[in-house]
Amino acid sequence: MSFAAFRKSEQHTDLGKLAEEHMKHDLTQEDRDALVKASTRVTMPAIIGTLAGLGLGIYAAFRLRRVRADMFSAFRAAEKPTHVIFADGRKEAIPDITPLMQPSRYGDIATYFFFGLGGTILGGELGFLLGTWSASRAISKDTARRRRIEAAYRRFKADYLRQEADLLESGASPSVL
């Protein structure tokens, strides 16, 4: 998602005013209240999903770190060859790579960061999906309300497209959503 969507601009302000007009004139107070309630049904599962995902991501990172440390301990304790003897009788020493295999602090930081970030994103998206489904069900429960909201949205979209067409005909640059 681009951070440009959060930037204030004249086009976003005009679009917001147009949407407010349609909400006031095309919808009843009950419809507006239902839309506000539906928006809260989206935010709460998204927040809960984000926090749960963060917790699970950190837990998975902790488990992975423990497994890596156990594997290193087993690798260090195992008997390793020190020389290789070739068919022609030549003997070469094998370098000890044990220090290179040791888990590092930077690896631990990266593990916690990326697992936490991944859990946050995955949990947040799943929570958002669940919240959107719940909000959609709440709005669709009353068919008359759903029809009024859909009609208001169609009128809003038609007005917006008319404004875009007027801007294009006048030669001005259209706003980009």
Disulfide bonds with the S-S distance in Angstrom:
none
